[in-house]
Amino acid sequence: MVAASLLEQQALAQPAQLAPIERDLAHINQLLNAHQFEQQALSLQAGRVRGRHEEWRFRSVYQPIYALEANGSQRLWSVEALARVTDGFGGQLIPTVLFAAETSPRRSVFLDRQLRCLHLLNFLLQHPPADLVLSLNVNAQHLVNVSETHGQFFAEVLQYLQIPASQICLEVVEDAVSDPMRLYEAVQRYRSLGFKIALDDFGQGASNLERVWLLEPDYVKLDKVLMRHALMRPSVRDKLARLVDILHLHGAKVVGEGIESAMQLDIARAAGCDFVQGFHLARPSEQLNLPV
């Protein structure tokens, strides 16, 4: 591959005395520099990688996702990376608001790639086991703005870092792109590169089963509103179990999001969910909280 040879050339050009993480940062910053927005989009500070774009500052936190075992226990399966964004005065900003306010397609693509690289490097800094899946959100505008090269940039980053694409699960909000065929093409491209695909926030907004049939995701993440309704209205619990059965029939494993109590955990297990995520189990943290 031409891109791979370019990375090899860059590796040879880097000073030999740099520590591995510094070399990785230098390579990835060079790739991000092609967007011509930030000369040093990522930097190492106090043992963690931090990001910057204009007045915004970014850091990574991770929320565990647990597999529900047959014996009633939970096993750490994945961590979902989330961005924490602050402005120059220390004010907090929700990442979706940052992307919504961004009107430049090129800048949206840059931000999406910058955040994914940030999360990946902070993940690797903590020496995760090879079977721990890193779940990363893909911004909807990125899907619209990158056409036929979906996933290529990130696949090259993974190749350089020697991380298999199968260890990465890309989370896509399925109703955030109005054109289902555009979404299908993007998902197929990601899958052809080896990435796992999850449909996020299913059950919110205009979610529908037709897109599950079309996209054939590896995982479907049930929006927390479904778990909330199941908690408040017992009649919903049977419907939730039927929905999980339908998703299983289409080859998807199911993640119950928004687990905020022991009772919701029991509801998710009884409904047949394969995985669970929520504050009752663990809050987002800069640490991966790996089992000892």
Kinemage of the C-alpha trace (Angstrom):
@kinemage 1
@onewidth
@group {chain A} dominant
@subgroup {mainchain}
@vectorlist {calphas} color= white
{ca met a 1} P 0.000 0.000 0.000
{ca val a 2} L 1.214 3.511 -0.832
{ca ala a 3} L -0.026 4.888 2.495
{ca ala a 4} L 1.861 2.213 4.410
{ca ser a 5} L 5.100 3.013 2.610
{ca leu a 6} L 4.573 6.688 3.459
{ca leu a 7} L 4.300 5.786 7.143
{ca glu a 8} L 7.482 3.732 6.879
{ca gln a 9} L 9.289 6.693 5.328
{ca gln a 10} L 8.069 8.934 8.148
{ca ala a 11} L 9.249 6.391 10.720
{ca leu a 12} L 12.746 6.435 9.265
{ca ala a 13} L 12.745 10.225 9.348
{ca gln a 14} L 11.983 10.437 13.084
{ca pro a 15} L 14.822 10.876 15.614
{ca ala a 16} L 15.806 7.513 17.103
{ca gln a 17} L 15.988 8.903 20.645
{ca leu a 18} L 12.235 9.585 20.845
{ca ala a 19} L 10.227 7.375 23.215
{ca pro a 20} L 7.674 5.102 21.473
{ca ile a 21} L 4.669 7.235 22.447
{ca glu a 22} L 6.443 10.360 21.205
{ca arg a 23} L 7.195 8.682 17.882
{ca asp a 24} L 3.565 7.584 17.596
{ca leu a 25} L 2.385 11.120 18.324
{ca ala a 26} L 4.776 12.557 15.749
{ca his a 27} L 3.503 10.176 13.048
{ca ile a 28} L -0.154 10.782 13.782
{ca asn a 29} L 0.299 14.543 14.026
{ca gln a 30} L 1.933 14.482 10.595
{ca leu a 31} L -1.082 12.656 9.190
{ca leu a 32} L -3.491 15.085 10.876
{ca asn a 33} L -1.431 18.030 9.650
{ca ala a 34} L -2.580 17.219 6.116
{ca his a 35} L -5.879 18.884 7.076
{ca gln a 36} L -3.928 22.141 7.726
{ca phe a 37} L -5.837 23.103 10.870
{ca glu a 38} L -3.426 22.369 13.747
{ca gln a 39} L 0.339 21.836 13.591
{ca gln a 40} L 0.277 19.769 16.779
{ca ala a 41} L -3.239 18.478 17.218
{ca leu a 42} L -2.165 15.957 19.879
{ca ser a 43} L 0.410 16.246 22.665
{ca leu a 44} L 1.589 14.317 25.714
{ca gln a 45} L 0.757 15.957 29.056
{ca ala a 46} L 1.173 14.345 32.487
{ca gly a 47} L 1.222 10.841 31.048
{ca arg a 48} L -1.891 11.253 28.875
{ca val a 49} L -2.457 12.396 25.318
{ca arg a 50} L -4.413 15.642 25.015
{ca gly a 51} L -5.946 17.261 21.962
{ca arg a 52} L -6.431 20.857 20.903
{ca his a 53} L -8.293 22.644 18.150
{ca glu a 54} L -8.408 26.429 18.212
{ca glu a 55} L -9.699 27.337 21.693
{ca trp a 56} L -10.962 23.835 22.463
{ca arg a 57} L -9.096 21.237 24.542
{ca phe a 58} L -9.866 17.507 24.463
{ca arg a 59} L -9.235 14.548 26.740
{ca ser a 60} L -10.399 10.933 26.760
{ca val a 61} L -12.555 9.063 29.244
{ca tyr a 62} L -13.746 5.466 28.948
{ca gln a 63} L -16.916 3.744 30.093
{ca pro a 64} L -16.794 -0.058 30.430
{ca ile a 65} L -19.214 -2.343 28.618
{ca tyr a 66} L -19.719 -5.714 30.297
{ca ala a 67} L -20.675 -9.086 28.844
{ca leu a 68} L -23.436 -10.853 30.759
{ca glu a 69} L -22.236 -14.340 31.635
{ca ala a 70} L -24.457 -17.411 32.034
{ca asn a 71} L -23.472 -17.754 35.704
{ca gly a 72} L -24.887 -14.307 36.535
{ca ser a 73} L -21.571 -12.449 36.555
{ca gln a 74} L -20.294 -9.660 34.299
{ca arg a 75} L -17.050 -9.668 32.318
{ca leu a 76} L -15.315 -6.598 30.922
{ca trp a 77} L -15.692 -6.809 27.126
{ca ser a 78} L -15.165 -3.299 25.802
{ca val a 79} L -14.681 0.337 26.754
{ca glu a 80} L -16.471 3.145 24.965
{ca ala a 81} L -14.260 6.189 24.466
{ca leu a 82} L -15.887 9.542 25.154
{ca ala a 83} L -14.476 13.023 24.621
{ca arg a 84} L -14.406 15.660 27.325
{ca val a 85} L -14.215 19.134 25.788
{ca thr a 86} L -13.308 22.405 27.515
{ca asp a 87} L -12.893 25.926 26.176
{ca gly a 88} L -10.110 28.394 26.969
{ca phe a 89} L -11.864 29.398 30.195
{ca gly a 90} L -12.392 25.847 31.452
{ca gly a 91} L -16.057 25.685 30.449
{ca gln a 92} L -17.453 22.276 29.486
{ca leu a 93} L -18.959 21.528 26.084
{ca ile a 94} L -20.843 18.461 24.872
{ca pro a 95} L -18.983 17.000 21.833
{ca thr a 96} L -22.197 16.743 19.790
{ca val a 97} L -22.672 20.492 20.225
{ca leu a 98} L -19.121 21.086 19.008
{ca phe a 99} L -19.805 19.108 15.827
{ca ala a 100} L -23.242 20.664 15.351
{ca ala a 101} L -21.703 24.135 15.483
{ca glu a 102} L -19.057 23.219 12.928
{ca thr a 103} L -20.093 24.323 9.432
{ca ser a 104} L -16.944 23.285 7.534
{ca pro a 105} L -17.082 19.684 6.199
{ca arg a 106} L -13.261 19.501 6.158
{ca arg a 107} L -13.083 20.645 9.765
{ca ser a 108} L -15.708 18.087 10.835
{ca val a 109} L -13.644 15.309 9.250
{ca phe a 110} L -10.506 16.612 10.980
{ca leu a 111} L -12.201 16.735 14.399
{ca asp a 112} L -13.613 13.234 14.038
{ca arg a 113} L -10.212 11.806 13.081
{ca gln a 114} L -8.417 13.795 15.775
{ca leu a 115} L -10.715 12.491 18.523
{ca arg a 116} L -10.456 8.885 17.375
{ca cys a 117} L -6.646 9.082 17.354
{ca leu a 118} L -6.710 10.732 20.788
{ca his a 119} L -8.838 7.929 22.232
{ca leu a 120} L -6.783 5.199 20.592
{ca leu a 121} L -3.467 6.502 21.929
{ca asn a 122} L -4.791 6.945 25.475
{ca phe a 123} L -6.234 3.430 25.266
{ca leu a 124} L -2.871 1.971 24.225
{ca leu a 125} L -0.989 3.918 26.905
{ca gln a 126} L -2.754 1.777 29.512
{ca his a 127} L -1.607 -1.551 27.984
{ca pro a 128} L -5.053 -3.113 27.471
{ca pro a 129} L -5.364 -6.863 26.915
{ca ala a 130} L -5.556 -7.925 23.274
{ca asp a 131} L -9.173 -9.065 23.644
{ca leu a 132} L -10.464 -5.754 25.038
{ca val a 133} L -12.511 -3.997 22.347
{ca leu a 134} L -12.260 -0.225 21.938
{ca ser a 135} L -15.610 1.307 20.966
{ca leu a 136} L -15.398 4.615 19.116
{ca asn a 137} L -18.175 6.925 18.006
{ca val a 138} L -18.245 8.033 14.377
{ca asn a 139} L -19.716 11.490 13.833
{ca ala a 140} L -22.623 11.521 11.388
{ca gln a 141} L -21.154 14.425 9.432
{ca his a 142} L -18.023 12.364 8.910
{ca leu a 143} L -20.134 9.716 7.194
{ca val a 144} L -21.632 12.333 4.888
{ca asn a 145} L -18.369 14.106 4.109
{ca val a 146} L -15.936 11.258 3.387
{ca ser a 147} L -17.545 9.227 0.512
{ca glu a 148} L -15.418 6.413 -0.914
{ca thr a 149} L -12.485 6.679 1.506
{ca his a 150} L -14.437 5.742 4.640
{ca gly a 151} L -12.143 4.195 7.245
{ca gln a 152} L -8.933 4.393 5.206
{ca phe a 153} L -7.245 7.060 7.346
{ca phe a 154} L -7.939 5.229 10.601
{ca ala a 155} L -7.043 1.843 9.102
{ca glu a 156} L -3.610 3.244 8.213
{ca val a 157} L -3.168 4.574 11.758
{ca leu a 158} L -4.024 1.126 13.153
{ca gln a 159} L -1.655 -0.549 10.713
{ca tyr a 160} L 1.203 1.653 11.868
{ca leu a 161} L 0.388 0.991 15.543
{ca gln a 162} L -0.014 -2.756 14.814
{ca ile a 163} L -3.571 -2.882 16.174
{ca pro a 164} L -6.028 -5.187 14.350
{ca ala a 165} L -9.136 -3.412 13.055
{ca ser a 166} L -11.180 -6.243 14.602
{ca gln a 167} L -10.317 -4.811 18.045
{ca ile a 168} L -12.177 -1.616 17.130
{ca cys a 169} L -15.958 -1.265 17.200
{ca leu a 170} L -17.262 1.816 15.396
{ca glu a 171} L -20.540 3.141 16.786
{ca val a 172} L -22.875 4.817 14.317
{ca val a 173} L -26.141 6.559 15.172
{ca glu a 174} L -28.308 5.019 12.483
{ca asp a 175} L -30.937 7.770 12.185
{ca ala a 176} L -28.385 10.623 12.030
{ca val a 177} L -27.888 10.152 8.264
{ca ser a 178} L -31.056 10.703 6.245
{ca asp a 179} L -29.871 8.709 3.221
{ca pro a 180} L -29.848 5.009 4.198
{ca met a 181} L -27.841 4.005 1.111
{ca arg a 182} L -25.123 6.513 1.978
{ca leu a 183} L -25.013 4.997 5.442
{ca tyr a 184} L -24.951 1.490 3.968
{ca glu a 185} L -21.993 2.328 1.727
{ca ala a 186} L -20.036 3.797 4.642
{ca val a 187} L -20.740 0.822 6.900
{ca gln a 188} L -19.790 -1.661 4.172
{ca arg a 189} L -16.518 0.155 3.618
{ca tyr a 190} L -15.684 0.078 7.341
{ca arg a 191} L -16.584 -3.598 7.516
{ca ser a 192} L -14.407 -4.455 4.499
{ca leu a 193} L -11.445 -2.995 6.407
{ca gly a 194} L -12.119 -5.306 9.362
{ca phe a 195} L -13.908 -2.989 11.793
{ca lys a 196} L -16.822 -4.164 13.933
{ca ile a 197} L -19.987 -2.075 13.568
{ca ala a 198} L -22.518 -1.064 16.233
{ca leu a 199} L -25.745 0.854 15.750
{ca asp a 200} L -25.944 3.296 18.647
{ca asp a 201} L -28.970 4.809 20.423
{ca phe a 202} L -31.413 2.353 18.851
{ca gly a 203} L -34.931 3.143 19.996
{ca gln a 204} L -34.402 6.887 19.967
{ca gly a 205} L -35.757 9.231 17.297
{ca ala a 206} L -36.445 7.625 13.924
{ca ser a 207} L -34.833 4.244 14.654
{ca asn a 208} L -36.325 1.407 12.668
{ca leu a 209} L -35.678 -2.267 12.090
{ca glu a 210} L -35.372 -1.813 8.329
{ca arg a 211} L -31.968 -0.194 8.828
{ca val a 212} L -30.889 -3.136 10.988
{ca trp a 213} L -31.829 -5.462 8.139
{ca leu a 214} L -30.016 -3.263 5.630
{ca leu a 215} L -26.818 -2.654 7.620
{ca glu a 216} L -26.495 -6.018 9.410
{ca pro a 217} L -24.511 -4.571 12.344
{ca asp a 218} L -22.467 -6.737 14.665
{ca tyr a 219} L -24.032 -4.994 17.675
{ca val a 220} L -27.097 -2.892 18.411
{ca lys a 221} L -27.021 -0.578 21.424
{ca leu a 222} L -30.467 -0.022 22.901
{ca asp a 223} L -30.986 3.581 23.893
{ca lys a 224} L -31.316 4.291 27.601
{ca val a 225} L -34.875 5.536 27.067
{ca leu a 226} L -35.937 1.915 26.426
{ca met a 227} L -34.415 0.771 29.702
{ca arg a 228} L -36.081 3.672 31.486
{ca his a 229} L -39.485 2.755 30.069
{ca ala a 230} L -38.936 -0.897 30.984
{ca leu a 231} L -38.172 0.143 34.557
{ca met a 232} L -41.227 2.376 34.920
{ca arg a 233} L -43.706 0.240 32.961
{ca pro a 234} L -43.579 -3.532 33.517
{ca ser a 235} L -45.709 -4.097 30.393
{ca val a 236} L -42.808 -2.829 28.281
{ca arg a 237} L -40.479 -5.586 29.486
{ca asp a 238} L -42.042 -8.303 27.325
{ca lys a 239} L -41.835 -5.994 24.303
{ca leu a 240} L -38.172 -5.342 25.111
{ca ala a 241} L -37.463 -9.087 25.193
{ca arg a 242} L -39.209 -9.541 21.824
{ca leu a 243} L -37.146 -6.718 20.335
{ca val a 244} L -33.942 -8.358 21.565
{ca asp a 245} L -35.080 -11.669 20.038
{ca ile a 246} L -35.670 -9.971 16.667
{ca leu a 247} L -32.234 -8.335 16.751
{ca his a 248} L -30.663 -11.703 17.571
{ca leu a 249} L -32.460 -13.267 14.600
{ca his a 250} L -30.734 -10.723 12.386
{ca gly a 251} L -27.329 -11.687 13.719
{ca ala a 252} L -26.739 -8.744 16.046
{ca lys a 253} L -25.674 -8.922 19.658
{ca val a 254} L -27.460 -6.462 21.918
{ca val a 255} L -26.090 -3.921 24.381
{ca gly a 256} L -28.423 -2.497 27.018
{ca glu a 257} L -27.366 1.111 27.658
{ca gly a 258} L -28.302 3.371 30.540
{ca ile a 259} L -28.146 0.735 33.275
{ca glu a 260} L -28.509 2.934 36.346
{ca ser a 261} L -29.813 0.479 38.949
{ca ala a 262} L -29.653 -3.173 39.955
{ca met a 263} L -33.243 -3.571 38.794
{ca gln a 264} L -32.420 -2.302 35.300
{ca leu a 265} L -29.521 -4.746 35.197
{ca asp a 266} L -31.950 -7.565 36.028
{ca ile a 267} L -34.354 -6.312 33.329
{ca ala a 268} L -31.585 -6.273 30.709
{ca arg a 269} L -30.520 -9.793 31.649
{ca ala a 270} L -34.096 -11.098 31.593
{ca ala a 271} L -34.660 -9.496 28.170
{ca gly a 272} L -31.690 -11.423 26.772
{ca cys a 273} L -29.212 -8.568 26.327
{ca asp a 274} L -25.675 -9.788 25.663
{ca phe a 275} L -23.906 -6.734 27.107
{ca val a 276} L -24.693 -3.879 29.485
{ca gln a 277} L -23.368 -0.381 30.092
{ca gly a 278} L -24.292 2.347 32.544
{ca phe a 279} L -23.572 4.296 35.714
{ca his a 280} L -24.716 1.427 37.947
{ca leu a 281} L -21.797 -0.613 36.632
{ca ala a 282} L -19.132 2.056 36.097
{ca arg a 283} L -18.895 5.755 35.325
{ca pro a 284} L -16.640 7.135 32.592
{ca ser a 285} L -13.050 7.560 33.767
{ca glu a 286} L -9.645 8.324 32.294
{ca gln a 287} L -8.590 4.919 33.630
{ca leu a 288} L -9.654 1.756 31.813
{ca asn a 289} L -10.388 0.088 35.187
{ca leu a 290} L -8.965 -3.216 34.007
{ca pro a 291} L -9.640 -6.251 36.215
{ca val a 292} L -6.695 -7.304 38.361
